[in-house]
Amino acid sequence: MKLNALPVLILLLIVCVAWIGLGIYFESSELDIDPNATSYMQGINPTFDTKGLTEMKEKVQENLPVSPDEFLSIIGKATLETQN
């Protein structure tokens, strides 16, 4: 009976030592916050930049061989055909 319990007790001891060691390690380590963090934060612009979106849409239409609307309709049709 003692021989069956010995491996379990050794494993339990290893787990306890690891648990205590990791607990001490994480308690002693601190996270330092960058003192310049407030300079990285900026307010969000409340106006929406439609000029940038218009330029992006024109570039997409000029450079892609298939417009996004056509692509989505093709993919939608192909998906419906494979489901049936």
C-alpha positions in Angstrom: 0.0 0.0 0.0 2.8 2.4 0.8 4.4 1.7 -2.6 1.3 2.8 -4.4 1.1 6.1 -2.5 4.8 7.1 -2.9 4.6 8.3 -6.6 1.5 10.2 -5.8 3.1 11.9 -2.9 6.2 12.8 -4.9 4.1 14.3 -7.7 2.1 16.2 -5.1 5.3 17.6 -3.6 6.6 18.7 -7.0 3.3 20.4 -7.8 3.3 22.2 -4.5 6.9 23.4 -4.8 6.2 24.7 -8.4 3.0 26.4 -7.2 4.7 28.2 -4.4 7.7 29.1 -6.5 5.5 30.6 -9.3 3.4 32.4 -6.7 6.5 34.0 -5.2 7.9 34.9 -8.7 4.7 36.6 -9.9 4.2 38.5 -6.6 7.8 39.9 -6.9 7.6 40.9 -10.5 6.0 44.3 -11.2 4.7 45.8 -14.4 6.2 49.2 -15.1 3.9 51.6 -16.9 5.6 53.9 -19.3 5.6 57.5 -17.8 5.1 58.9 -21.3 1.9 56.8 -21.9 -0.3 59.9 -21.7 1.6 61.5 -24.6 0.6 58.4 -26.8 -3.1 58.9 -26.2 -5.0 61.2 -28.5 -8.6 62.0 -28.8 -10.6 60.5 -31.6 -11.6 62.8 -34.3 -15.4 63.1 -34.2 -15.7 63.8 -37.9 -15.6 61.0 -40.5 -13.1 61.4 -43.3 -15.2 60.7 -46.4 -12.5 62.1 -48.7 -10.1 59.3 -47.7 -12.8 56.7 -48.3 -13.6 58.1 -51.7 -10.0 58.0 -52.7 -9.7 54.4 -51.5 -12.8 53.4 -53.4 -11.4 54.9 -56.6 -8.1 53.1 -56.2 -9.9 49.8 -55.6 -12.0 50.3 -58.7 -9.0 51.2 -60.8 -6.7 48.4 -59.6 -8.8 45.4 -59.0 -9.8 43.2 -61.9 -13.3 42.6 -60.4 -15.2 45.2 -58.3 -15.9 44.2 -54.7 -19.6 44.1 -55.4 -19.2 41.8 -58.3 -16.8 39.6 -56.3 -19.2 39.3 -53.4 -22.1 38.4 -55.7 -20.0 35.7 -57.4 -18.9 34.3 -54.1 -22.4 34.3 -52.8 -23.7 32.5 -55.9 -20.9 29.9 -55.7 -21.6 29.4 -52.0 -25.3 28.9 -52.6 -24.6 26.4 -55.4 -22.2 24.3 -53.3 -24.8 24.2 -50.4 -27.5 22.8 -52.7 
